[in-house]
Amino acid sequence: MEFTGERFVPHLTEEQIKIEHLQRYFAITELVKGKMVLDAACGEGYGSSILSETAAKVIGIDISTEAIDHARNSYENENLSFQVASIGKLPFENQSVDVVVSFETIEHVEEMMQKSFLSEIKRVLKENGLLIISTPNKHMYSDIRNYHNPFHIKEFYKEEYSQFLRNYFEFVNIFHQKNEVSSVITDFSNNENMRQVKIDNEKTDINGTYFIAVCSDKELSNHRIGSSVLFADKYNEMLNRILSLQDEVEEKNAHIKLLDANGSELQNELNNQKNVIIDLQAKTIQLQEKVIITLDENLLLKQEIERRLNDSDEILRRLGVEYGIQDSNLDEIIRRVNHDLKLIRDRDQEIQNKDQELKNKEGHINLLLESDRSLEKIHRSTGWKLLTKYYRLRDKLIPKSSRRRLAAKLVSKSIKEPRKMIKSFNKTNLKKLRYYLNTEDVGNIESRIDHYMDRHKEVSQLKIKLVDSNEMKEKFTFPQFESPLVSIVIPVYNQWEYTYSCLKSITLNTEGIAYEIIIADDMSTDETINISSYIENIHVVRDGVNRGFLLNCNNAAKRARGEYIFFLNNDTNVQENWLKYLVDLVENNSKIGMVGSKLVYPDGRLQEAGGIIWNDASGWNYGRLDDPSKPEYNYVKEVDFISGAAIMIRTELWKEIGGFDERYVPAYYEDADLAFEVRKHGYQVVLEPKSIVVHFEGISHGTNTFTGIKAHQVVNKERFLDKWKEVLEVDHFTNAEHVFNARDRSKDKKTILVIDHYVPHFDKDAGGRCVFLYLKLFKQMGFHVIFVGDNFYKHEPYTSILEEMGIEVLYGNWYQKHIFDWIKNNGTYLHYAYLIRPHISIKYIETIKKHSNAKVFFFGTDLHYVRELRNYELTKDEEMKKMSEYWREIEFELFSKTDVIHVVGSYEERVLQEENINKPIRNIPLYIYDEDQFGAVSNKFSEREGILFVGGFGHKPNQDAVLWFVKYVFPQFLLEYPDLNFYIVGSNPTEEIKNLRSHNIHIVGYVSDEELLDFYNRVKIVVVPLRFGAGIKGKVLEAMFNQVPLITTPIGAEGLDRVDEFVQIVNNESEFVQSFSNLYGNEHAWEETAGKSQKYILENFSIESAKKQLLKDMNP
């Protein structure tokens, strides 16, 4: 049996793989002793044979007939048998197996099959049976090594793997498998009595290359599988290999020197032919040398230059391709050289900036040294020595990692947080504690307890920075701006310590925005009167009149020079980038009139994420005392009002309104009234939750509503009710009712719940981009949009981008466990449910239909059963045929339960129409383009060269397309154009794809949107040689939108009617070659094709065409 890299064959694979595979099976022989064992995906059977030495019976199954035939012929034992079977449907009775073993299997199948596999395991396992399952650690196996195993479909990170298994088993122990360093003392005659000595290394990395999980619904106290394997000859073998590699490196270096020499000769020859070019090039090289010398002191910039020069073959190719040309291209060469000169000047400026930065850091270092000297004095002090003695005595009486220390820690936590600890001492947790006390070190148990408490904290772990109001008041200076964008008005009356702390926090956390500070001093009597001797470049308004809070603000605002006025209480500490978040939001949305920050208490709990005003004029600080990191407090939204402690308003709008209404003198309700006035003038009042301000509530006016200035809160409520009574009756809810809509003013909006597998990665794949564009369109149409990603993970930056668009994204542990409860509780507020992808939609559709009256849409992104059927027709892989039948069953169940079906492309629309599905079927655009995006071709025909393929290689049709094209088609292109460049762009290229790299073929990998646009502007033709797949292809639309002619197959053009006029659709290799020959050198045909393609996109994939389809079945 041949070793392919997917299945392990003991006599054919290298030692390290042999060690890894054999050790797993030998390590668990005691666990399966006397048991009925199923070895799922047993491969060629070596592991099943090992287990049969101790187990009562072992059955090995594998999908491969070849593997099972090999196993039956190679391993014979009375209690051992093999059979062909799929892990998706195990051919065994319910509760018939003691132990299921499956090593390196689950990562080879897609997510839906992974879940089916675990469900099947649970079905066949006896009560309290055992699952032993391994998988690679994605962090160590793939990420760190930047490695992609072409046979792996879905790998796991540790927490992800643990959570996945805990969905099926109550107890899960995860072991790590990896190679460690060992040294052997032996005479090589007899190693049986060899003694093992372990030397602990504090720097040991506990991350293994593989996870081995032992799972059960019964406690796992006796199930330990730790082991080590010694291969005595491995060291010498590796040493010889290293020496061999060193020889190879020397040979490569010699070859590079030879190439350098040849390059010099070629350069000399070119110099004789191109005198103008050599002069320019010489200047460029001189400048580059200066830059390289300087960049030796700056690693980041050095790497940028080295990246340009690190491939000698590429240098030679560029010398030949870029300079070995006719005089007609001389202008282009000069343009490129001038471009390089500009880059070098930019680098010089960066170097100067870095030099200044180093000087600044040197100053910081001196401050740190001074702090270090102060710390040294503390360490030498008597108090510190006494404290050290105390710690020593404590550690002696209550040693670290001891049960006494654990007990003391629990007692301490119970004293500090009694309610939380009482809540945590339940039957389940006590049972787990006993289990871990019998199986783990006490130190590990302490970590588990800390982790548990962190996950169940009632208050936020939000990291906030506070300026100590009692610290020594050092002098500091605000920056001066000739034209400030924001005028920060801070009303003060005494409370000097808080004012100083507030101003200091502004200097520490405000960058990138031009601002001014206006201190509205309402005739303070404390040290505030000397504020200018502490702080420079502030404007102090103090004119001998004590006006009270409201009038003081109005008076100081008259001095504002900025486009925006920010009112900030002095009992606050602003956090990092607080002002930039607000300015960015309001600058990009002209509908916003006033915007405010999320307020938190000094202990990290939420004070307010926007305010609610009920129809009786009473108010809520939404989210008060909750965790500010929860999803419901972290999306941009309209609100009834924002606390006056931190609000920013357009200056012109402030003047138009006339400032705070003086009926509320001296204070209270003026901020709510201002918000109502902003809406009255046609603007929105919006919360920006990324802008965080810590508010020491009550410092300014106290908290007692019966005495002092706070007493005006009650009186002003009645004044506010009298002024806005009609608005309150129409637009606001009864007190404490319908909080779901009141919290973001969505009363008059239709709510649409969108569910997909995870937050759309719009720059990684066509499906993700499609979903992102429709989420964006739903918001533009006026829907109240809530998004659920089925993995409930906060992928960044994608989640924050949705939140910034005003979309509430439900993520985190609570929603993962309670999403169906959330749907049940809030179903009455849902008008539409938009379910994406069949394996996700099938999980939610029943709950949504049961607990809401929402109209349900199903959008599969493509017809999965059609895609897999085509794959089968191409490969004759029976597993693909089964997957097609599997998907067809799910998709047609969804068709029967959904109200509206969305597809992309006319082909899929016709397929479903022919199936006589009695539901509306809408062909929606895959991508949506704004008319403002359309324009003329950026680069002319003569300025372009090469061909381009775009597609992510996590998608099998793309892998197949490129491999087929390079093998059968591209070599024929080179016969006509020997120097033709083929650029292959897309994320996660496999090793097989990377190995295609050559003089003409460039494996680019993942690129940003800007870089991809550069490729579209550079090449002459895009090729899409797909042989199977389903639905409209995003890469085809992108090429058409960017007006680059393309050649594709009928699969690539599927779903696009009437494109054969400007898209070359070919059926085989010869037609591909003919179309290329007709187009690549024909400027007239190229320009005619480019113009027609964008017109087609404008007519069929615009925002208006997408809206037209959506509005057939939904009404915002």
KATARA-V968279 format. One record per backbone hydrogen bond with DSSP energy under -0.5 kcal/mol. NH is the residue of the N-H (numbers start at 1). CO is the residue of the C=O. Records with the same first field share a line. If there is no record, write none. Layout:
BEGIN
NH: CO + CO
END
This chain:
BEGIN
4: 2
5: 7
12: 9
13: 9
18: 14
19: 15
20: 16
21: 17
22: 18
23: 19
24: 20
25: 21
26: 22
27: 23
28: 24 + 25
29: 26
32: 28
33: 30
34: 54
35: 32
37: 35 + 57
38: 99
39: 37 + 59
40: 38 + 101
41: 61
42: 39 + 61
44: 8
45: 42
49: 45
50: 46
51: 47
52: 48
53: 50
54: 51
55: 51
56: 35
57: 35
58: 79
59: 37
60: 81
61: 39
62: 83
65: 63
68: 64
69: 65
70: 66
71: 67
72: 68
73: 69
74: 70
75: 71
80: 77
81: 58
83: 60
85: 62
86: 89
89: 86
92: 90
95: 123
96: 93 + 124
97: 124
98: 36
99: 36
100: 130
101: 38
102: 132
105: 134
108: 105
109: 106
114: 110
115: 111
116: 112
117: 113
118: 114
119: 115
120: 116
121: 117
122: 118
123: 119
124: 120
125: 121
126: 97
129: 126
130: 98
131: 215
132: 100
133: 131 + 213
134: 102
135: 211
137: 209
138: 136 + 156
141: 137
142: 138
143: 138
144: 139
146: 142 + 143
147: 142
150: 148
152: 149
153: 107
154: 107
156: 136
161: 157
162: 158
163: 159
164: 160
165: 161
166: 162
167: 163 + 164
168: 165
169: 165
171: 216
173: 214
175: 173 + 212
177: 210
186: 184
194: 191
199: 197
200: 198
202: 200
204: 201
206: 204
208: 206
209: 177
210: 177
211: 135
212: 175
213: 133 + 211
214: 173
215: 131 + 213
216: 171
223: 220
224: 222
231: 229
232: 230
234: 231
237: 233
238: 234
239: 235
240: 236
241: 237
242: 238
243: 239
244: 240
245: 241
246: 242
247: 243
248: 244
249: 245
250: 246
251: 247
252: 248
253: 249
254: 250
255: 251
256: 252
257: 253
258: 254
259: 255
260: 256
261: 257
262: 258
263: 259
264: 260
265: 261
266: 262
267: 263
268: 264
269: 265
270: 266
271: 267
272: 268
273: 269
274: 270
278: 274
279: 275
280: 276
281: 277
282: 278
283: 279
284: 280
285: 281
286: 282
287: 283
288: 284
289: 285
290: 286
291: 287
292: 288
293: 289
294: 290
295: 291
296: 292 + 293
297: 294
298: 295
302: 295 + 298
303: 299
304: 300
305: 301
306: 302
307: 303
308: 304 + 305
309: 305
310: 306
312: 310
315: 311
316: 312
317: 313
318: 314
319: 315
320: 316
321: 317
322: 318
323: 318 + 319
325: 323
329: 326
330: 327
333: 329
334: 330
335: 331
336: 332
337: 333
338: 334
339: 335
340: 336
341: 337
342: 338
343: 339
344: 340
345: 341
346: 342
347: 343
348: 344
349: 345
350: 346
351: 347
352: 348
353: 349
354: 350
355: 351
356: 352
357: 353
358: 354
359: 355
360: 356
361: 357
362: 358
363: 359
364: 360
365: 361
366: 362
367: 363
368: 364
369: 365
370: 366
371: 367
372: 368
373: 369
374: 370
375: 371
376: 372
377: 373
378: 374
379: 375
380: 376
381: 377 + 378
385: 381
386: 382
387: 383
388: 384
389: 385
390: 386
391: 387
392: 388
393: 389
394: 390
395: 391
396: 392
397: 393
398: 394
402: 399
406: 402
407: 403
408: 404
409: 405
410: 406
411: 407
412: 408
413: 409
414: 410
415: 411
416: 412
417: 413
421: 417
422: 418
423: 419
424: 420
425: 421
426: 424
430: 426
431: 427
432: 428
433: 429
434: 430
435: 431
436: 432
437: 433
438: 434
439: 435 + 436
440: 436
445: 441
446: 442
447: 443
448: 444
449: 445
450: 446
451: 447
452: 448
453: 449
454: 450
455: 451
456: 452
457: 454
464: 462
468: 466
471: 468
474: 472
476: 534
478: 536
484: 481
485: 514
486: 514
487: 564
488: 486 + 516
489: 487 + 566
490: 488 + 518
491: 489
492: 520
499: 495
500: 496
501: 497
502: 498
503: 499
504: 500
505: 501
506: 502
507: 503
508: 504
509: 505
510: 506
511: 509
515: 513
516: 486
518: 488 + 516
519: 517 + 539
520: 490 + 518
521: 519 + 541
522: 492 + 520
523: 521
529: 526
530: 527
531: 528
533: 530
534: 530 + 531
535: 531
536: 476
539: 517
540: 538
541: 519 + 539
542: 540
547: 545
550: 666
552: 548
553: 549
554: 550
555: 551
556: 552
557: 553
558: 554 + 555
559: 556
560: 557
563: 485
564: 485
565: 649
566: 487 + 564
567: 565 + 647
568: 489 + 566
569: 645
570: 491
572: 570
573: 694
575: 692
577: 509
578: 509 + 575
581: 577
582: 578
583: 579
584: 580
585: 581
586: 582
587: 583
588: 584
589: 586
592: 589
593: 684
594: 684
595: 648
596: 686
597: 646
598: 688 + 691
599: 608
600: 693
601: 605
604: 601
606: 626
607: 599
608: 599
609: 610 + 622
611: 641
612: 620
614: 612 + 618
615: 733
617: 614
620: 612
622: 610 + 620
624: 621
625: 606
626: 623
628: 604 + 626
630: 627
633: 630
634: 631
636: 803
637: 687
639: 685
640: 611
641: 611
646: 643
647: 567
648: 595
649: 565
650: 593
651: 563
654: 650
655: 651
656: 652
657: 653
658: 654
659: 654
664: 661
665: 662
673: 669
674: 670
675: 671
676: 672
677: 673
678: 674
679: 675
680: 676
681: 677
682: 679
683: 678
684: 591
686: 594 + 684
687: 637
688: 596
689: 687
691: 688
692: 690
693: 598
694: 573
695: 600
696: 571 + 694
697: 695
699: 696
702: 698
705: 703
707: 704
710: 701
711: 707 + 708
712: 709
713: 710
714: 711
715: 711
716: 712
717: 713
718: 714 + 715
719: 715
720: 716
721: 717
722: 718
723: 719
724: 720
725: 721
728: 724
729: 725
730: 726
731: 727
732: 728
737: 734
741: 738
742: 738
743: 739
744: 741
745: 742
746: 741
749: 746
750: 1116
752: 784
753: 832
754: 752 + 786
755: 834
756: 788
762: 760
764: 761
765: 761
769: 765
770: 766
771: 767
772: 768
773: 769
774: 770
775: 771
776: 772
777: 773
778: 774
779: 775
780: 776
781: 777
782: 779
783: 778
784: 750
785: 783
786: 752
787: 808
788: 754
789: 810
790: 756 + 788
791: 757
792: 789
795: 793
799: 795
801: 797
802: 798
803: 799
804: 800
805: 801
806: 803
807: 802
808: 785 + 806
809: 807
810: 787 + 808
811: 809
812: 792
816: 812
817: 813
818: 814
819: 815
822: 818
823: 819
824: 820
825: 821
826: 822
827: 823
829: 826
830: 827
831: 751
832: 751
833: 855
834: 753
835: 833 + 857
836: 755
837: 859
840: 837
841: 837
842: 838
843: 840
844: 840 + 841
845: 841
848: 844
849: 845
850: 846
851: 847
852: 848
855: 831
857: 833 + 855
858: 900
859: 835
860: 902
862: 860
864: 862
867: 863
868: 864
869: 865
870: 866
871: 867
872: 868
873: 869
874: 870
875: 871
876: 872
878: 876
880: 877
881: 877
882: 878
883: 879
884: 880
885: 881
886: 882
887: 883
888: 884
889: 885
890: 886
891: 887
892: 888
893: 889
894: 890
895: 891
896: 892
897: 893
898: 894
899: 856
900: 856
901: 920
902: 858
903: 922
905: 903
906: 1055
909: 905
910: 906
911: 907
912: 908
913: 909
914: 910
915: 911
916: 913
917: 912
918: 916
919: 917
920: 899
922: 901 + 920
924: 903 + 922
929: 1101
933: 930
934: 931
943: 940
944: 941
945: 1018
947: 981
948: 1021
949: 983
951: 985
953: 987
955: 952
956: 954
958: 955
959: 955
960: 956
961: 957
962: 958
963: 959
964: 960
965: 961
966: 962
967: 963
968: 964
969: 965
970: 965
972: 969
973: 969
974: 970
975: 971
976: 972 + 973
977: 973
980: 977
982: 1000
983: 947 + 981
984: 982 + 1002
985: 949 + 983
986: 1005
991: 148
994: 990
995: 991
996: 993
997: 994
998: 1001
1002: 982 + 1000
1003: 1001
1004: 984 + 1002
1005: 984
1012: 1008
1013: 1009
1014: 1010
1015: 1011
1016: 1012
1017: 1013
1018: 1014 + 1015
1019: 1015
1020: 946
1021: 946
1022: 1045
1023: 948
1024: 1047
1026: 1024
1032: 904
1033: 1052
1034: 1032
1036: 1033
1037: 1033
1038: 1034
1039: 1035
1040: 1036
1041: 1037
1042: 1038
1043: 1040
1044: 1039
1045: 1043
1047: 1022
1048: 1064
1049: 1024
1050: 1066
1053: 1049
1054: 1051
1056: 1053
1057: 1055
1059: 1056
1062: 1059
1063: 1059
1064: 1046
1065: 1063
1066: 1048 + 1064
1072: 1068
1073: 1069
1074: 1070
1075: 1071
1076: 1072
1077: 1073
1078: 1074
1079: 1075
1080: 1076
1081: 1077
1082: 1079
1083: 1081
1086: 1082
1087: 1083
1088: 1084
1089: 1085
1090: 1086
1091: 1087
1092: 1088
1093: 1089
1094: 1090
1095: 1091
1096: 1092
1097: 1093
1098: 1094
1099: 1095
1100: 1096
1101: 1097
1103: 929
1106: 1102
1107: 1103
1108: 1104
1109: 1105
1110: 1106
1111: 1107
1112: 1109
1113: 1110
1114: 1110
END
